[in-house]
Amino acid sequence: MKKALLLVLGIFVFVSACKEVDKLTQFSINIDSSSTIPATLGINIPINIWTPDITTNSETEFESNNTNKDLVEHIKLTDLDIEITSPASSTFDFLKDIEIYISAEGLSEKKVAWLYDIPKTGLKTIKLETGDDDLQEYIKKDQVKLKTKTVTREIISNDTDISIHAKFWVDARILGV
């Protein structure tokens, strides 16, 4: 009986220690960009907008977290927020749907975030839904591009500048642990 209790206690301590080590091997990488949704001449027309190349700084991020790209086990997008930066009076009321795609040299384009039927409630910031796809091959690259695909519900007479903030969760082995 005592041996069984010690065995169960030992397993509990081991599992708890493993979970603590896992936490040490997980961190986030933030990527920020901006884009412009152009003035439109119609509604319900899909508009594709590419960001300029975005430097990932992944090598630096991996290094500062005591790992490297060869030790990365999984990267997924956990948060993607979009905020209107100009004009100051603009809201997302004009926007019906939005999708964000990621691409990188040698990799196909992949949808990573979306929001459909955006409510007309005067929002200046929206949080998009994200998938569970493993995006490590994209984030390991020096540069990525984001494509914004929008569908408007209203005619917009001015360009709308937006900032895009993406947060990627990284699970890696630290120095081979």
N, C-alpha and C positions, 0 to 999 in steps of 0.2 A: 504494500500500500504506500509506504514511504517512497519507494523507488518510483512508483507511478506518479506520485505528486511531484517529485523532483524532476522527472522527465517532462511533465506538462509545464512546470515552471521554467525549465531550461528552454523548451520550445518557445514559450511566450517571450522570454528575454531575447532569444535569437531573432524572432520575427520582429519584435519592437526595434531591435538594433538595425536590422535590415531596412526597415521603413525610415529610420533616421538617416542612414547612409543614402537612401534614395533621395531624400529631401536635399541633401548636399550636392547631388548630381543634377539637380533641376534648377533652371533659371529662365529668365525672359530676355528676349531681344525686342526692342522697340524700333519700328521703322516709320518715319514720318515723310510725307510728301504733300504736294499740292497739285491742284488741277483746276481747270476752268470749264464750267458747263456753259456752252455758248448760247447766246440769244437764239430763240427758235422762231420759225415761221409757221409751225403747225403743232398739233397735239397728237399724242399716241404714236409718235415717230421715234423709233430707237435711234439714239445718238451714242456713238462710241468715241471715247476720249482717252488718249494714252498719256500717262505721266512721262516726264523725262526719265532717263535711266536713274535708278535709285541705288546708291551704294549701300550694301548691306552691313558693312563693317563686321561681318560674322567672324572673321579670323581674330580680330581684336576682342570681340565679345567672348569667343571660345577661350582665348588665352587668359583673359581676366577672370574666367571661371575655372581655371586650371584644367582645361581640356583642349582638344583640337577636333577638327572636322571628322577625322577618322574614328573618333570615339563617340560621335553623336549617334544615338539610337532612335530618336524620334523628335520631330519638330511639328507643331501644329499651331494654326492661327486660333487664338483664344478670344481676341477682341478686335473689332474694327469699328472705329467711330469716324464720322464725317461731320465737319463743322463749316458753316458758311463764314467766310472771312470778309467778303465784300460782294455787293453793297451792304452796308450796315443794316438797312431796313429789310433786307430779303429774308425769307423763311423757306423751308422746304415744302410749302403748300403747293408749289407748282409741280412737284415731282410725284409721279405715280409709283414707279418701280426703279430700283437700282441694283445692279450686279457688279461685283468687282472680280476681275480675273488677274492671275499672276502669270508672268512668263519670264523666262531667262534663256540665255544663249544655249541652244541645243536641246531645250525642253519644250514640250507642247504647252499651250495655254491651258490654265485650269481655273474653273470658277471656285473662289474661296469664300466669298461673302455675298449676301443679298438681303434685300428687304422689299417686299411687295405690298401694294396697297398702303402706301405711307399715308398716315392720317393727316388731314388738313387742320392742324391744331397750332400753327404758328411756331413749329419747332425750328431752331437754328442749329441743333445738333441731333444727329440720329446714330443709333447703335445698330449695326447690321448683324444678322444671323451669320454664324460661321459653321463650317463643316469640320469633320474629324480627319481629313486627309493628312497623310504624312507629307510635309512640305520640305523635308531636309535637303533634297537635291536642289531646290530653288534657293533656299536661304544660304546654303554653302557656297553659292556662286558669289562673285564680287559685286555683281549688279543684277537687279531685277527690274521689271516694268510692271506697272499696274494699269489695267484697262478698266475704265469705268463705262458701263453700258447703262444708259438711263432711258426712261420713257417718261415724257412729261404729260401732265393732265391739263396744263394751261400754257398759253403762249407767254414766253418771257421776253421782255424787250431789252434786257441788259444781260451781259455776261455775268455769271455768278462764280466767284472764286471760292474754292473749298479747300480745306486742309484735311488730310487723311492721316489718321493715327492707327497703326497696326501693332498689335502685341502678339509675339510668337512665344509659345512655351517650348522649352528645349529640355530634353532628357538625354543626358550623356554620361559616359563613364568618366570619372576624374582620374587622370593618370593611371588608367587601366583598372580602376576599382570596379 
